[in-house]
């Protein structure tokens, strides 16, 4: 009888440990995904800024060509 109680307690401890480990893994995974998303957003913002700057340079270049002609 005592052995079943002991096995039950060990089983509960193992389950609790597993659930804690899964929770920590989820937190780490979520943190890494947020970091990756922030990195991608930064890259997109930099790319948009570069495209805007390139458009401005093209417009200025066109103006200079029109004035020269």
Biopython code that builds the backbone (N, CA, C, O; Angstrom):
import numpy as np
from Bio.PDB.StructureBuilder import StructureBuilder

atoms = [
    (1, "UNK", "N", (0.818, -1.192, 0.000)),
    (1, "UNK", "CA", (0.000, 0.000, 0.000)),
    (1, "UNK", "C", (0.861, 1.256, 0.000)),
    (1, "UNK", "O", (0.602, 2.193, -0.756)),
    (2, "UNK", "N", (1.894, 1.276, 0.856)),
    (2, "UNK", "CA", (2.765, 2.451, 0.926)),
    (2, "UNK", "C", (3.528, 2.670, -0.372)),
    (2, "UNK", "O", (3.853, 3.799, -0.740)),
    (3, "UNK", "N", (3.799, 1.590, -1.041)),
    (3, "UNK", "CA", (4.568, 1.712, -2.277)),
    (3, "UNK", "C", (3.760, 2.467, -3.339)),
    (3, "UNK", "O", (4.331, 3.225, -4.123)),
    (4, "UNK", "N", (2.431, 2.265, -3.370)),
    (4, "UNK", "CA", (1.587, 2.968, -4.334)),
    (4, "UNK", "C", (1.525, 4.461, -4.020)),
    (4, "UNK", "O", (1.529, 5.300, -4.921)),
    (5, "UNK", "N", (1.468, 4.770, -2.753)),
    (5, "UNK", "CA", (1.484, 6.160, -2.331)),
    (5, "UNK", "C", (2.805, 6.810, -2.719)),
    (5, "UNK", "O", (2.826, 7.945, -3.195)),
    (6, "UNK", "N", (3.893, 6.102, -2.520)),
    (6, "UNK", "CA", (5.213, 6.606, -2.889)),
    (6, "UNK", "C", (5.307, 6.815, -4.398)),
    (6, "UNK", "O", (5.794, 7.848, -4.858)),
    (7, "UNK", "N", (4.839, 5.828, -5.167)),
    (7, "UNK", "CA", (4.845, 5.976, -6.627)),
    (7, "UNK", "C", (3.975, 7.153, -7.067)),
    (7, "UNK", "O", (4.335, 7.885, -7.989)),
    (8, "UNK", "N", (2.843, 7.333, -6.414)),
    (8, "UNK", "CA", (1.955, 8.455, -6.734)),
    (8, "UNK", "C", (2.628, 9.787, -6.473)),
    (8, "UNK", "O", (2.539, 10.699, -7.294)),
    (9, "UNK", "N", (3.306, 9.909, -5.331)),
    (9, "UNK", "CA", (4.007, 11.150, -5.002)),
    (9, "UNK", "C", (5.145, 11.414, -5.982)),
    (9, "UNK", "O", (5.351, 12.550, -6.410)),
    (10, "UNK", "N", (5.871, 10.379, -6.332)),
    (10, "UNK", "CA", (6.968, 10.534, -7.291)),
    (10, "UNK", "C", (6.412, 10.939, -8.655)),
    (10, "UNK", "O", (6.986, 11.781, -9.346)),
    (11, "UNK", "N", (5.298, 10.333, -9.030)),
    (11, "UNK", "CA", (4.655, 10.678, -10.297)),
    (11, "UNK", "C", (4.197, 12.126, -10.315)),
    (11, "UNK", "O", (4.378, 12.818, -11.317)),
    (12, "UNK", "N", (3.604, 12.597, -9.218)),
    (12, "UNK", "CA", (3.170, 13.997, -9.140)),
    (12, "UNK", "C", (4.354, 14.955, -9.202)),
    (12, "UNK", "O", (4.289, 15.996, -9.856)),
    (13, "UNK", "N", (5.436, 14.594, -8.515)),
    (13, "UNK", "CA", (6.632, 15.439, -8.551)),
    (13, "UNK", "C", (7.211, 15.504, -9.960)),
    (13, "UNK", "O", (7.642, 16.565, -10.412)),
    (14, "UNK", "N", (7.220, 14.373, -10.646)),
    (14, "UNK", "CA", (7.739, 14.346, -12.008)),
    (14, "UNK", "C", (6.847, 15.154, -12.939)),
    (14, "UNK", "O", (7.346, 15.864, -13.812)),
    (15, "UNK", "N", (5.538, 15.052, -12.762)),
    (15, "UNK", "CA", (4.612, 15.813, -13.594)),
    (15, "UNK", "C", (4.765, 17.308, -13.356)),
    (15, "UNK", "O", (4.762, 18.103, -14.295)),
    (16, "UNK", "N", (4.900, 17.679, -12.085)),
    (16, "UNK", "CA", (5.100, 19.093, -11.749)),
    (16, "UNK", "C", (6.401, 19.609, -12.366)),
    (16, "UNK", "O", (6.439, 20.717, -12.901)),
    (17, "UNK", "N", (7.440, 18.825, -12.294)),
    (17, "UNK", "CA", (8.718, 19.202, -12.877)),
    (17, "UNK", "C", (8.606, 19.353, -14.389)),
    (17, "UNK", "O", (9.150, 20.294, -14.967)),
    (18, "UNK", "N", (7.905, 18.429, -15.021)),
    (18, "UNK", "CA", (7.716, 18.493, -16.466)),
    (18, "UNK", "C", (6.941, 19.740, -16.863)),
    (18, "UNK", "O", (7.309, 20.420, -17.821)),
    (19, "UNK", "N", (5.876, 20.045, -16.141)),
    (19, "UNK", "CA", (5.079, 21.233, -16.448)),
    (19, "UNK", "C", (5.891, 22.518, -16.257)),
    (19, "UNK", "O", (5.762, 23.458, -17.042)),
    (20, "UNK", "N", (6.716, 22.557, -15.226)),
    (20, "UNK", "CA", (7.581, 23.712, -15.008)),
    (20, "UNK", "C", (8.576, 23.864, -16.149)),
    (20, "UNK", "O", (8.804, 24.971, -16.636)),
    (21, "UNK", "N", (9.159, 22.770, -16.569)),
    (21, "UNK", "CA", (10.106, 22.791, -17.674)),
    (21, "UNK", "C", (9.431, 23.257, -18.963)),
    (21, "UNK", "O", (10.004, 24.048, -19.713)),
    (22, "UNK", "N", (8.225, 22.774, -19.221)),
    (22, "UNK", "CA", (7.494, 23.187, -20.420)),
    (22, "UNK", "C", (7.170, 24.679, -20.377)),
    (22, "UNK", "O", (7.241, 25.357, -21.402)),
    (23, "UNK", "N", (6.822, 25.185, -19.223)),
    (23, "UNK", "CA", (6.510, 26.605, -19.067)),
    (23, "UNK", "C", (7.752, 27.459, -19.340)),
    (23, "UNK", "O", (7.672, 28.479, -20.025)),
    (24, "UNK", "N", (8.885, 27.042, -18.808)),
    (24, "UNK", "CA", (10.130, 27.775, -19.040)),
    (24, "UNK", "C", (10.510, 27.740, -20.514)),
    (24, "UNK", "O", (10.962, 28.744, -21.066)),
    (25, "UNK", "N", (10.330, 26.603, -21.144)),
    (25, "UNK", "CA", (10.640, 26.474, -22.566)),
    (25, "UNK", "C", (9.758, 27.412, -23.385)),
    (25, "UNK", "O", (10.228, 28.044, -24.330)),
    (26, "UNK", "N", (8.487, 27.501, -23.024)),
    (26, "UNK", "CA", (7.557, 28.387, -23.736)),
    (26, "UNK", "C", (7.987, 29.842, -23.588)),
    (26, "UNK", "O", (7.945, 30.605, -24.553)),
    (27, "UNK", "N", (8.401, 30.228, -22.381)),
    (27, "UNK", "CA", (8.847, 31.606, -22.146)),
    (27, "UNK", "C", (10.078, 31.928, -22.982)),
    (27, "UNK", "O", (10.157, 32.997, -23.587)),
    (28, "UNK", "N", (11.027, 31.019, -23.017)),
    (28, "UNK", "CA", (12.249, 31.235, -23.798)),
    (28, "UNK", "C", (11.922, 31.314, -25.288)),
    (28, "UNK", "O", (12.426, 32.186, -25.996)),
    (29, "UNK", "N", (11.083, 30.404, -25.753)),
    (29, "UNK", "CA", (10.706, 30.384, -27.165)),
    (29, "UNK", "C", (9.977, 31.676, -27.550)),
    (29, "UNK", "O", (10.240, 32.246, -28.609)),
    (30, "UNK", "N", (9.064, 32.137, -26.691)),
    (30, "UNK", "CA", (8.339, 33.381, -26.945)),
    (30, "UNK", "C", (9.303, 34.563, -26.984)),
    (30, "UNK", "O", (9.176, 35.438, -27.841)),
    (31, "UNK", "N", (10.257, 34.595, -26.072)),
    (31, "UNK", "CA", (11.241, 35.672, -26.037)),
    (31, "UNK", "C", (12.071, 35.691, -27.324)),
    (31, "UNK", "O", (12.309, 36.754, -27.899)),
    (32, "UNK", "N", (12.508, 34.516, -27.768)),
    (32, "UNK", "CA", (13.301, 34.448, -28.991)),
    (32, "UNK", "C", (12.484, 34.872, -30.207)),
    (32, "UNK", "O", (13.007, 35.537, -31.102)),
    (33, "UNK", "N", (11.220, 34.496, -30.248)),
    (33, "UNK", "CA", (10.360, 34.915, -31.357)),
    (33, "UNK", "C", (10.157, 36.431, -31.362)),
    (33, "UNK", "O", (10.149, 37.055, -32.423)),
    (34, "UNK", "N", (9.995, 37.017, -30.185)),
    (34, "UNK", "CA", (9.845, 38.476, -30.101)),
    (34, "UNK", "C", (11.109, 39.177, -30.569)),
    (34, "UNK", "O", (11.035, 40.200, -31.250)),
    (35, "UNK", "N", (12.268, 38.640, -30.211)),
    (35, "UNK", "CA", (13.531, 39.223, -30.666)),
    (35, "UNK", "C", (13.643, 39.149, -32.180)),
    (35, "UNK", "O", (14.053, 40.120, -32.816)),
    (36, "UNK", "N", (13.291, 38.029, -32.758)),
    (36, "UNK", "CA", (13.353, 37.852, -34.206)),
    (36, "UNK", "C", (12.387, 38.804, -34.904)),
    (36, "UNK", "O", (12.724, 39.382, -35.937)),
    (37, "UNK", "N", (11.194, 38.969, -34.350)),
    (37, "UNK", "CA", (10.217, 39.883, -34.925)),
    (37, "UNK", "C", (10.726, 41.320, -34.870)),
    (37, "UNK", "O", (10.579, 42.063, -35.840)),
    (38, "UNK", "N", (11.314, 41.713, -33.763)),
    (38, "UNK", "CA", (11.866, 43.064, -33.638)),
    (38, "UNK", "C", (12.995, 43.269, -34.651)),
    (38, "UNK", "O", (13.104, 44.340, -35.248)),
    (39, "UNK", "N", (13.820, 42.262, -34.844)),
    (39, "UNK", "CA", (14.911, 42.344, -35.813)),
    (39, "UNK", "C", (14.355, 42.517, -37.226)),
    (39, "UNK", "O", (14.861, 43.333, -37.997)),
    (40, "UNK", "N", (13.323, 41.757, -37.563)),
    (40, "UNK", "CA", (12.720, 41.851, -38.891)),
    (40, "UNK", "C", (12.066, 43.216, -39.095)),
    (40, "UNK", "O", (12.163, 43.791, -40.180)),
    (41, "UNK", "N", (11.402, 43.740, -38.064)),
    (41, "UNK", "CA", (10.781, 45.060, -38.168)),
    (41, "UNK", "C", (11.836, 46.138, -38.376)),
    (41, "UNK", "O", (11.627, 47.069, -39.154)),
    (42, "UNK", "N", (12.961, 46.018, -37.690)),
    (42, "UNK", "CA", (14.046, 46.981, -37.851)),
    (42, "UNK", "C", (14.601, 46.920, -39.272)),
    (42, "UNK", "O", (14.852, 47.955, -39.891)),
    (43, "UNK", "N", (14.790, 45.711, -39.783)),
    (43, "UNK", "CA", (15.293, 45.565, -41.146)),
    (43, "UNK", "C", (14.324, 46.153, -42.159)),
    (43, "UNK", "O", (14.751, 46.797, -43.118)),
    (44, "UNK", "N", (13.024, 45.941, -41.963)),
    (44, "UNK", "CA", (12.025, 46.506, -42.868)),
    (44, "UNK", "C", (12.023, 48.027, -42.807)),
    (44, "UNK", "O", (11.900, 48.690, -43.837)),
    (45, "UNK", "N", (12.157, 48.580, -41.611)),
    (45, "UNK", "CA", (12.194, 50.033, -41.459)),
    (45, "UNK", "C", (13.431, 50.604, -42.145)),
    (45, "UNK", "O", (13.347, 51.638, -42.808)),
    (46, "UNK", "N", (14.572, 49.945, -41.996)),
    (46, "UNK", "CA", (15.792, 50.400, -42.650)),
    (46, "UNK", "C", (15.659, 50.322, -44.172)),
    (46, "UNK", "O", (16.110, 51.213, -44.892)),
    (47, "UNK", "N", (15.038, 49.251, -44.645)),
    (47, "UNK", "CA", (14.852, 49.087, -46.079)),
    (47, "UNK", "C", (13.910, 50.167, -46.621)),
    (47, "UNK", "O", (14.161, 50.726, -47.688)),
    (48, "UNK", "N", (12.840, 50.459, -45.898)),
    (48, "UNK", "CA", (11.905, 51.502, -46.322)),
    (48, "UNK", "C", (12.593, 52.866, -46.342)),
    (48, "UNK", "O", (12.377, 53.657, -47.260)),
    (49, "UNK", "N", (13.418, 53.140, -45.335)),
    (49, "UNK", "CA", (14.144, 54.408, -45.292)),
    (49, "UNK", "C", (15.126, 54.504, -46.452)),
    (49, "UNK", "O", (15.282, 55.569, -47.050)),
    (50, "UNK", "N", (15.782, 53.404, -46.770)),
    (50, "UNK", "CA", (16.728, 53.409, -47.885)),
    (50, "UNK", "C", (16.000, 53.640, -49.211)),
    (50, "UNK", "O", (16.489, 54.376, -50.068)),
    (51, "UNK", "N", (14.839, 53.016, -49.379)),
    (51, "UNK", "CA", (14.066, 53.211, -50.610)),
    (51, "UNK", "C", (13.577, 54.651, -50.729)),
    (51, "UNK", "O", (13.585, 55.229, -51.817)),
    (52, "UNK", "N", (13.152, 55.225, -49.608)),
    (52, "UNK", "CA", (12.702, 56.620, -49.612)),
    (52, "UNK", "C", (13.846, 57.552, -49.979)),
    (52, "UNK", "O", (13.673, 58.479, -50.770)),
    (53, "UNK", "N", (15.013, 57.303, -49.402)),
    (53, "UNK", "CA", (16.179, 58.122, -49.702)),
    (53, "UNK", "C", (16.576, 57.982, -51.163)),
    (53, "UNK", "O", (16.944, 58.965, -51.806)),
    (54, "UNK", "N", (16.504, 56.770, -51.688)),
    (54, "UNK", "CA", (16.835, 56.543, -53.086)),
    (54, "UNK", "C", (15.860, 57.282, -53.997)),
    (54, "UNK", "O", (16.264, 57.837, -55.019)),
    (55, "UNK", "N", (14.582, 57.292, -53.633)),
    (55, "UNK", "CA", (13.584, 58.022, -54.416)),
    (55, "UNK", "C", (13.874, 59.519, -54.388)),
    (55, "UNK", "O", (13.742, 60.196, -55.408)),
    (56, "UNK", "N", (14.267, 60.038, -53.233)),
    (56, "UNK", "CA", (14.612, 61.453, -53.136)),
    (56, "UNK", "C", (15.838, 61.777, -53.992)),
    (56, "UNK", "O", (15.885, 62.817, -54.649)),
    (57, "UNK", "N", (16.816, 60.893, -53.980)),
    (57, "UNK", "CA", (18.012, 61.116, -54.799)),
    (57, "UNK", "C", (17.679, 61.065, -56.283)),
    (57, "UNK", "O", (18.218, 61.846, -57.067)),
    (58, "UNK", "N", (16.803, 60.161, -56.672)),
    (58, "UNK", "CA", (16.380, 60.095, -58.067)),
    (58, "UNK", "C", (15.650, 61.366, -58.472)),
    (58, "UNK", "O", (15.865, 61.879, -59.570)),
    (59, "UNK", "N", (14.789, 61.880, -57.598)),
    (59, "UNK", "CA", (14.056, 63.114, -57.887)),
    (59, "UNK", "C", (15.021, 64.284, -58.013)),
    (59, "UNK", "O", (14.881, 65.107, -58.917)),
    (60, "UNK", "N", (15.976, 64.364, -57.134)),
    (60, "UNK", "CA", (16.969, 65.453, -57.201)),
    (60, "UNK", "C", (17.812, 65.328, -58.454)),
    (60, "UNK", "O", (18.144, 66.328, -59.091)),
    (61, "UNK", "N", (18.158, 64.101, -58.807)),
    (61, "UNK", "CA", (18.927, 63.872, -60.025)),
    (61, "UNK", "C", (18.139, 64.304, -61.260)),
    (61, "UNK", "O", (18.702, 64.889, -62.185)),
    (62, "UNK", "N", (16.858, 64.022, -61.274)),
    (62, "UNK", "CA", (16.002, 64.405, -62.398)),
    (62, "UNK", "C", (15.934, 65.930, -62.503)),
    (62, "UNK", "O", (16.003, 66.480, -63.602)),
    (63, "UNK", "N", (15.800, 66.607, -61.375)),
    (63, "UNK", "CA", (15.753, 68.061, -61.383)),
    (63, "UNK", "C", (17.037, 68.652, -61.944)),
    (63, "UNK", "O", (17.009, 69.596, -62.734)),
    (64, "UNK", "N", (18.167, 68.080, -61.522)),
    (64, "UNK", "CA", (19.454, 68.585, -62.027)),
    (64, "UNK", "C", (19.597, 68.341, -63.527)),
    (64, "UNK", "O", (20.144, 69.185, -64.237)),
    (65, "UNK", "N", (19.125, 67.229, -64.008)),
    (65, "UNK", "CA", (19.195, 66.939, -65.432)),
    (65, "UNK", "C", (18.294, 67.884, -66.213)),
    (65, "UNK", "O", (18.656, 68.319, -67.307)),
    (66, "UNK", "N", (17.124, 68.209, -65.666)),
    (66, "UNK", "CA", (16.220, 69.148, -66.338)),
    (66, "UNK", "C", (16.819, 70.542, -66.386)),
    (66, "UNK", "O", (16.690, 71.242, -67.390)),
    (67, "UNK", "N", (17.475, 70.949, -65.306)),
    (67, "UNK", "CA", (18.106, 72.288, -65.277)),
    (67, "UNK", "C", (19.279, 72.362, -66.229)),
    (67, "UNK", "O", (19.521, 73.390, -66.860)),
    (68, "UNK", "N", (20.006, 71.258, -66.327)),
    (68, "UNK", "CA", (21.186, 71.246, -67.206)),
    (68, "UNK", "C", (20.764, 71.277, -68.675)),
    (68, "UNK", "O", (21.497, 71.799, -69.514)),
    (69, "UNK", "N", (19.624, 70.738, -68.986)),
    (69, "UNK", "CA", (19.196, 70.661, -70.382)),
    (69, "UNK", "C", (18.528, 71.910, -70.858)),
    (69, "UNK", "O", (18.116, 71.987, -72.016)),
]
sb = StructureBuilder()
sb.init_structure("model")
sb.init_model(0)
sb.init_chain("A")
sb.init_seg("    ")
for serial, (resi, resn, name, xyz) in enumerate(atoms, 1):
    if name == "N":
        sb.init_residue(resn, " ", resi, " ")
    sb.init_atom(name, np.array(xyz, "f"), 0.0, 1.0, " ", f" {name:<3s}", serial, name[0])
structure = sb.get_structure()
